[in-house]
Amino acid sequence: MSNIEIRDLVKRYGTVEALHAINIKIEPGEFAVLVGPSGCGKSTTLRMVAGLETISGGEIVIGDRVVNGLRPKERGIAMVFQNYALYPSKTVYQNMAFSLKLSRVPKDVIDQKVRAVAEILELTELLERKPGALSGGQRQRVAMGRAIVRDPKVFLFDEPLSNLDAKLRGQMRVEIKRLHQRLKNTIIYVTHDQVEAMTLADRIVVMRDGHIEQQGTPDEIFHDPASEFVAGFMGSPAMNLVKATAGADAITIGDTSIPWALPASISNGDTLTFGLRPEDIRPAIDASEVSTRLTVTLELIEQLGTEKLIYFTVGGHSFVGKAEGRADLRVGQSIEVAFDMVHAYGFSPNSGARLR
């Protein structure tokens, strides 16, 4: 396993700058996830680390080498693509062995490596099948196995689960996490799915429009967002974000005043974006004694099994909260909800930066 350092990385297409001085430091054995909306530059960054895109500026260091001028095969990396990229005419065994064969590895060593990795990924019984006879999850495991047999310093994953259904994605997330815990390789993983980022990562790098918005542990990104964008992007359902006006010891949303010990950077009369996650809005019976309580009318209820999402309006703005899955609630019912303002956030309405 190797460390990776990305220093002031820039990518230009003609006069258009797609990546703006990206800086990321990944420790040996760390699982780093690049996450963000489509077009934010995460896959471009990954492809530049892999050597599949030219670098317009900056440096990429893998281990103790600057790899800017090295070909992909000289960088000690292995990449798993979204579309699996398997040879349809070759068996699972042949697909996994192919890169080793090209490197003139002895046949007995190839056989030993392929069968050992197949055992780890539960592919032993599928070694003589061709990709067309495999399910999507099995093909993805073969693509991972083909990368693992090379024993690379770094694994690069480019949205590897996006072609799978929801249930299979969940299963594959668990398999990838277990694999990382077993092999301890350094991983860079690209996804637009914030659930994948939260469940897989040791470090999350949130990207937007070719910039890094924030990077840190999953806990830091979720509970201490640096900007309105990060707060709204990370979390499902998304954080409630509404315009509000600051008072002396409260905020006003429309015609509703909600007590809040305002951050020191907010003055009386300031306009701000108020944020509160759905899990911090609960029916009052489930809430802490210090919460702020409001009476609302339920407009929509989504039953998710273990919990319900409840939708209502406060001061002319829509909110979503959470209730226990067996709670006896119905649309049109008036209930008391509790806002846990200890976990509320304030953001600048202009820059989107967190107000501390």
C-alpha positions in Angstrom: 0.0 0.0 0.0 1.1 3.5 -0.8 0.3 7.1 0.2 -1.1 9.4 -2.5 -0.6 13.1 -2.6 -2.3 15.4 -5.2 -0.8 18.8 -5.2 -2.4 21.8 -6.9 -3.8 19.6 -9.6 -5.2 21.5 -12.6 -7.1 20.3 -15.7 -7.8 22.5 -18.7 -9.7 21.8 -21.9 -8.6 24.6 -24.1 -9.4 27.8 -22.3 -11.8 26.1 -19.9 -10.4 25.1 -16.5 -12.2 22.0 -15.3 -10.2 21.4 -12.1 -8.9 24.2 -10.0 -5.8 23.5 -7.8 -7.0 20.3 -6.2 -5.1 19.2 -3.1 -5.7 15.8 -1.5 -3.5 13.8 0.8 -4.3 10.1 1.3 -2.5 8.0 3.9 -1.3 4.4 3.2 -4.2 2.0 3.5 -6.8 4.7 3.6 -10.2 4.4 1.8 -10.8 7.8 0.2 -14.1 8.6 -1.6 -14.5 11.4 -4.1 -18.1 12.4 -4.1 -20.2 15.1 -5.8 -22.7 15.8 -8.5 -22.2 14.9 -12.2 -19.6 17.2 -13.8 -17.9 18.2 -10.5 -14.5 16.8 -11.6 -14.3 13.6 -9.5 -13.8 11.1 -12.4 -11.4 13.5 -14.1 -9.3 13.6 -11.0 -9.3 9.8 -10.8 -8.4 9.4 -14.4 -5.5 11.8 -13.9 -4.2 9.7 -11.0 -4.5 6.6 -13.2 -2.6 8.3 -16.1 -5.6 8.2 -18.5 -5.9 12.0 -18.6 -3.1 14.4 -19.2 -2.2 16.9 -16.3 -2.4 20.6 -17.1 -0.7 21.6 -13.8 0.3 20.3 -10.4 1.8 17.0 -9.3 0.5 13.5 -8.4 2.7 11.5 -6.0 2.2 7.8 -5.4 4.5 6.4 -2.7 7.7 8.4 -3.1 7.4 9.0 -6.9 6.0 11.9 -8.8 4.1 9.9 -11.5 3.1 12.8 -13.9 5.1 11.4 -16.8 4.6 7.7 -16.1 2.3 5.5 -18.2 -0.6 3.8 -16.4 1.1 0.4 -16.1 4.1 2.0 -14.5 2.2 3.7 -11.7 1.4 0.6 -9.6 -2.3 1.1 -9.8 -5.3 -1.1 -10.8 -8.6 0.4 -11.9 -12.2 -1.0 -11.7 -14.5 0.6 -14.1 -18.3 1.3 -14.1 -18.9 -1.0 -17.1 -16.7 -3.9 -15.8 -14.6 -4.0 -19.1 -14.4 -7.8 -19.2 -13.5 -9.8 -22.3 -16.7 -11.5 -23.3 -15.0 -14.4 -25.1 -12.8 -15.3 -22.2 -13.7 -17.3 -19.1 -13.6 -15.8 -15.6 -10.3 -17.5 -15.0 -8.8 -16.1 -18.2 -10.1 -12.6 -17.5 -8.5 -12.6 -14.1 -5.2 -14.1 -15.4 -4.9 -11.9 -18.5 -2.8 -9.0 -17.1 -0.5 -11.5 -15.3 0.0 -13.4 -18.5 0.9 -10.2 -20.4 3.5 -9.5 -17.7 5.0 -13.0 -18.3 4.3 -14.2 -14.8 4.9 -18.0 -14.6 1.8 -20.2 -15.1 1.9 -21.8 -11.7 2.1 -18.4 -10.0 -0.8 -17.1 -12.1 -2.9 -20.2 -11.2 -2.1 -19.8 -7.5 -3.0 -16.0 -7.5 -6.2 -16.4 -9.5 -7.5 -19.2 -7.4 -6.6 -17.5 -4.1 -8.4 -14.3 -5.2 -11.4 -16.3 -6.5 -11.7 -17.9 -3.1 -11.8 -14.5 -1.4 -14.4 -13.2 -3.8 -16.5 -16.5 -3.8 -15.8 -17.0 -7.6 -14.2 -20.4 -7.5 -17.3 -22.2 -8.9 -17.6 -19.6 -11.7 -14.0 -19.7 -13.0 -15.0 -21.6 -16.2 -18.0 -19.4 -17.0 -17.9 -16.5 -19.4 -19.2 -13.0 -18.5 -22.4 -13.4 -20.4 -23.5 -16.2 -18.0 -22.9 -14.1 -14.9 -25.1 -11.7 -13.0 -24.1 -8.0 -12.6 -22.8 -8.5 -9.1 -20.7 -11.5 -10.2 -19.3 -9.6 -13.2 -18.3 -6.8 -10.8 -16.6 -9.2 -8.5 -14.6 -10.6 -11.5 -13.5 -7.0 -12.4 -12.4 -6.6 -8.8 -10.6 -9.9 -8.8 -8.8 -9.0 -12.0 -7.5 -5.9 -10.2 -6.6 -7.7 -7.0 -4.4 -10.4 -8.6 -2.0 -7.7 -9.8 -1.3 -6.8 -6.2 -1.3 -3.1 -6.9 -0.2 -0.3 -4.6 -3.4 1.6 -5.2 -7.0 0.6 -6.2 -9.0 3.1 -8.2 -12.8 2.6 -8.4 -14.8 4.6 -10.9 -18.5 4.4 -9.9 -18.3 0.6 -9.9 -21.8 0.0 -8.4 -23.9 2.4 -10.5 -25.2 -0.3 -12.9 -26.5 -2.5 -10.1 -29.9 -2.5 -8.5 -30.4 -1.1 -5.0 -30.2 -4.4 -3.1 -27.1 -5.6 -4.9 -25.4 -2.2 -4.4 -25.9 -2.7 -0.7 -24.4 -6.2 -0.8 -21.4 -5.0 -2.9 -20.7 -2.1 -0.6 -20.3 -4.6 2.3 -18.1 -6.8 0.1 -15.8 -3.9 -0.9 -15.5 -2.7 2.7 -14.7 -6.2 3.9 -12.1 -6.6 1.1 -10.5 -3.3 2.1 -10.3 -4.4 5.7 -8.6 -7.7 4.6 -6.2 -6.4 2.0 -5.4 -2.9 3.6 -4.7 -1.4 0.1 -5.0 2.3 -0.5 -8.2 3.1 -2.4 -9.6 6.1 -4.3 -13.3 5.5 -5.0 -15.5 7.8 -7.1 -19.3 8.0 -6.7 -22.2 10.4 -6.9 -24.0 8.4 -4.2 -23.5 10.0 -0.7 -24.7 6.8 1.0 -21.8 4.9 -0.6 -19.5 7.7 0.5 -20.7 7.6 4.1 -20.6 3.8 4.5 -17.3 3.1 2.7 -15.0 6.0 3.4 -12.2 6.7 5.9 -11.9 10.1 4.2 -14.5 11.8 2.1 -13.7 14.5 -0.4 -16.7 16.5 -1.5 -16.3 18.2 -4.9 -18.3 20.8 -6.7 -17.6 22.6 -10.0 -13.9 21.5 -10.1 -13.2 22.6 -6.5 -13.0 20.8 -3.2 -15.8 22.0 -0.9 -14.7 20.0 2.1 -12.7 16.9 3.0 -12.7 14.9 6.3 -14.0 11.8 8.0 -17.6 10.8 7.4 -18.5 12.1 10.9 -16.9 15.5 10.2 -18.6 15.9 6.8 -22.0 14.9 8.1 -22.0 16.6 11.5 -19.7 19.6 10.8 -20.4 20.7 7.2 -18.4 23.7 6.0 -20.9 25.0 3.6 -24.6 24.9 2.6 -23.7 22.8 -0.4 -22.1 20.1 1.7 -24.9 20.2 4.3 -27.5 19.8 1.6 -25.6 17.2 -0.5 -24.7 14.8 2.3 -27.6 13.1 4.0 -30.8 11.3 2.9 -33.3 12.9 3.0 -31.4 16.1 2.6 -31.1 18.7 5.3 -33.9 21.2 5.6 -32.5 24.5 4.3 -34.7 27.7 4.4 -34.2 31.4 4.5 -34.6 33.0 7.9 -34.1 36.3 9.7 -32.1 36.6 12.9 -33.6 38.1 16.0 -32.1 38.7 19.5 -32.4 35.1 20.6 -34.4 33.5 17.8 -34.9 33.2 14.1 -38.0 34.1 12.1 -39.1 31.9 9.3 -42.0 33.6 7.5 -44.4 34.5 10.4 -43.0 31.9 12.8 -40.4 32.6 15.5 -38.1 29.8 16.7 -35.9 30.3 19.7 -32.2 29.7 19.0 -28.9 30.6 20.6 -27.5 32.2 17.5 -23.8 31.8 16.4 -21.7 34.7 17.4 -21.1 35.7 13.8 -24.9 36.4 13.3 -26.3 39.8 14.3 -29.9 40.9 15.0 -31.6 41.5 11.6 -29.2 39.4 9.5 -30.6 37.2 6.8 -29.3 33.6 6.8 -30.0 30.1 5.6 -31.2 28.0 8.5 -30.4 24.3 8.4 -31.7 21.3 10.4 -31.5 17.7 9.5 -34.8 15.6 9.4 -33.5 13.3 12.2 -33.5 16.4 14.5 -37.2 17.1 13.8 -39.4 14.6 15.6 -42.9 14.3 17.0 -42.7 15.9 20.4 -43.4 12.6 22.2 -40.0 11.3 20.9 -38.1 14.5 21.5 -35.8 15.8 24.3 -37.1 18.2 26.8 -34.8 21.1 25.6 -36.3 21.0 22.1 -38.4 23.8 20.6 -41.9 22.6 20.0 -44.3 23.7 17.2 -47.8 22.6 16.2 -48.0 21.6 12.5 -50.3 19.9 10.1 -49.0 16.7 8.4 -49.2 17.1 4.6 -47.5 13.9 3.5 -46.2 10.8 5.1 -43.7 8.3 3.6 -43.5 4.9 5.2 -40.0 3.5 5.1 -40.5 0.6 7.4 -38.3 1.3 10.4 -39.2 5.0 10.2 -41.6 7.5 8.6 -40.8 10.7 6.9 -43.3 13.4 7.8 -43.8 16.6 5.7 -45.3 19.8 6.9 -45.0 23.6 6.5 -43.6 26.2 8.9 -43.7 29.9 8.0 -44.6 29.1 4.4 -41.6 26.7 4.0 -41.7 23.0 3.6 -39.9 20.8 6.1 -39.3 17.1 6.5 -38.9 15.3 9.8 -38.7 11.7 11.0 -41.0 9.6 13.2 -40.8 6.0 14.5 -42.0 3.5 11.9 -45.0 2.3 14.0 -46.1 5.8 15.0 -49.9 6.3 14.5 -49.9 9.3 12.1 -52.1 10.3 9.2 -52.2 13.1 6.6 -54.2 16.2 7.8 -53.4 15.4 11.5 -52.2 18.3 13.7 -49.3 17.2 15.9 -46.6 18.8 18.0 -43.1 18.5 16.5 -39.8 19.2 18.3 -36.9 21.0 16.6 -33.7 20.0 18.3 -32.0 23.4 17.9 -28.8 22.3 19.5 -28.0 20.7 16.1 -29.1 23.6 14.0 -26.9 25.3 11.4 -26.6 28.7 9.9 -25.1 29.5 6.5 -24.3 32.7 4.6 -27.1 33.4 2.0 -24.5 34.9 -0.3 -21.4 32.6 -0.1 -23.0 29.5 1.4 -20.3 29.3 4.0 -21.0 28.0 7.5 -21.7 30.7 10.1 -19.7 29.6 13.1 
